[in-house]
Amino acid sequence: MKLYSWNINGIRAVLRKGDFQKFLDKYDPDILCLQETKAMQDQAELDVPQYQEYWNSAERKGHFGTAIFSKTKPLQILRNYPEEIAKKYNLIDGFGDPNTEGRVIAAEFEKFWVVTVYTPNSKGDLGRLKLRYDAWDPAFLEYMKLLEKTKPVLFSGDFNVAHKEIDLARPKENVGKHGFTNEERERFQDFIDAGYIDSYRMFYPDKLEAYTWWTHWANARARNVGWRIDYWLVSPKLKDYIKSAEIHPKVMGSDHCPVSIELDI
């Protein structure tokens, strides 16, 4: 089973470019997790009869949003954080309520959960770092642990953080900047400390220049001056079933590229 995750930075734009269909034709995912769809389902003219489509669009049109496309019909779909978790962590800040932005969607299958997330960016002035550190990241981990009580979890998406220095091209220049603050990295480490496995590093613990996002500035993608901020994290119960994990930098259409795992279960 092939599972892919991709921040497409606007599904309508990727469709106009023709890159989405090219990606599907070449890679043929069994399950595809999308972030930053920036559209309601009826705004995207898709022809993908092989997939069941499940969208979680933001209340604010044209922003954020996630989706899961699956060849196998899930047992159930859950959107956003459960109310008790959202209330516990008081997710609303000066920028709004991220639990209304379509940032999380979960699909239950026979043997596991698949979840995808578009983590809020802490912003250039770090105006949303407090939300990330105090609320969003702890809430997401608690949600994964809650789902884990019923079945193993595979969760993917744009986490908007490079975990370690190896995960970005210029770590020294970016220490303390959004996406590479100690606070964001600490919260990502919480997932690892909870037992979840960074699937890519399981196979490539020391690989350099393995990035999933590039700024539009200074021809960064062509020079591969990037960041690894998109991940598949895996329940330890599924570790032995993960046969591969890859990054696909040649897939165009977004400032991010897809990441994938292959599951033999």
CORCORNOR-V846690 format. One record per backbone hydrogen bond with DSSP energy under -0.5 kcal/mol. NH is the residue of the N-H (numbers start at 1). CO is the residue of the C=O. Records with the same first field share a line. If there is no record, write none. Layout:
NH->CO ; CO
This chain:
3->1 ; 261
4->31
5->259
6->33
8->6 ; 35
9->35
10->36
11->37
12->37
14->10
15->11
16->12
17->13
18->14 ; 15
19->14
20->14
22->18
23->19
24->20
25->21
26->22
27->23
28->23 ; 24
30->2
31->2
32->69
33->4
34->67
35->6
36->65
37->65
38->64
43->40
44->41
45->43
46->44
51->48
52->70
54->68
56->66
58->63
59->100
61->59
63->60
65->101
66->56
67->34
68->54
69->32
70->52
71->30
75->108
76->108
78->106
80->104
85->82
86->82
87->83
88->84
89->85
90->86 ; 87
91->86
93->96
96->93
98->96
100->97
101->98
103->98
105->116
106->78
107->114
108->76
109->107 ; 112
113->152
114->107
115->154
116->105
117->156
118->103
119->117 ; 158
126->123
128->122
129->122 ; 126
132->128
133->129
134->130
135->130 ; 131
136->131
137->132
139->135
140->136
141->137
142->138
143->139
144->140
145->141
146->142
147->143
148->144
149->145 ; 146
150->147
151->147
152->111
154->113
155->233
156->115
157->231
158->117
159->157 ; 229
160->229
162->179
163->161
167->164
168->165
169->226
171->168
174->170 ; 171
175->171 ; 172
176->180
177->174
180->177
185->181
186->182
187->183
188->184
189->185
190->186
191->187 ; 188
192->188
193->189
194->190
195->192
196->191
197->234
199->197 ; 232
202->198
203->199 ; 200
204->200
207->204
211->209
212->227
213->227
214->255
219->216
220->217
223->219
224->220 ; 221
225->220
226->224
227->213
228->167
229->227
231->157
233->155
234->197
235->153
238->235
239->236
241->238
242->238 ; 239
243->241 ; 262
244->262
246->260
248->258
251->248
252->250
256->7
257->212
258->248
259->5
260->246
261->3
262->244
263->1
264->241
265->263
